[in-house]
Amino acid sequence: MKITTVLICSTAASAAFSSAQAADAIVAAEPETVEYVRVCDAYGSGYFYIPGTETCLKINGYIRFQANAGPNAATANASTSGTSDWDVFTRGQLQVTAKSDTESGALTGVLVFQTNADNASGQIAKLDSAYIDIAGLRAGLFYSWWDDDLSGDTDDIKSKVTLHNSIRYQYESSNFYIGVSVDELEDGYYSAGEGSNNVGIAFGVGGKVGALSYQITGGYDTDNEEGAIRAMGNVAIGPGTLGLAGIYSSAPNSYYQTAEWIAAVQYAIAATDKVKITPGFQYYGHYGIIGSDFNDNNDAWKVGVTLDYELVENLYAKATVNYLNQDQGSDVTTGFFRLQRAF
């Protein structure tokens, strides 16, 4: 009887103790899921997924230190005018590219911010590009085909202003592209008595055929009712690349206003894996503007050489010197030295 009583009491005590323990048990909360940044390799190197989305993001840019030399060099990047024959400035540029896949192909958005510090007290900050791109259609603020040039720094074959608010369509294949754009040319060239509100229509055709890469670019300035066309190409020959370019402009306009026609040649020599030397020559026919037309009494030519050197990975040095000779006007020597860190 005593043994039975003891067993019953023990069982009851154990049950009560177990119930108390169960009532007071602490249940650990499930840890929250941490979403780490994932590499996105669908669009090339450098992209990563924005956490919680299927959008891929890439951040890149550069820091540039540059010293210019030449007449009135201080006016090139300064926030105020100057007449010094030398100038130093620093530039910072940051680009953000977002891409995501859609039923119409990759949807791309690009933002480029740039700040130029010309002295201790003056900085010029600007939105350098901002555009949307999908299925060959691009709209926003971006550089036109007229911003392209040969690889050296002797040629003068760009528009004076190449960054426009534009809309364009460009068809591309592996070795060919063709496109047309409508450009706002509000900050372009306009004759005396004309307003600055202007529209241009441009086209670009280019691609590769074997060792030859080529581009043909045209533009019609509707306000000035004038246009220009440019052809350029590069072909690998021997230890370097031969570059040729030519332009014809019907009269001064926003697409080209330096001369009525030009011919340019350069040869980029790959001296080593890290050193490139590019001598160049350019001839200008009817150089300069008089009375809203090209100066048919003035031709000019320019010769120069550019040295590119990769100091270490993503750190580059560039130096160039150019000499300009014109029939009517002073001879001019200009140049610059640049250090640039890309990331």
Secondary structure, DSSP 8 states (H G I E B T S, - for coil): -HHHHHHHHHHHHHHHHHHHHHHT--------------B--TTSTT-EE-TTSS-EEEEEEEEEEEEEESTTGGGTT-SS----SEEEEEEEEEEEEEEEEETTEEEEEEEEEEEEE-SSS-EEEEEEEEEEEETTEEEEEEE-GGG---SSSS---S-S--EEEEEEEEEE-SSEEEEEEEEE-TTS---TT--S--EEEEEEEEEEETTEEEEEEEEEETTTTEEEEEEEEEEEETTEEEEEEEEEESSS-SS--SEEEEEEEEEEEE-SSSEEEEEEEEEEEEESEETTEE-TT--EEEEEEEEEEEEETTEEEEEEEEEEEESSS--EEEEEEEEEEE-
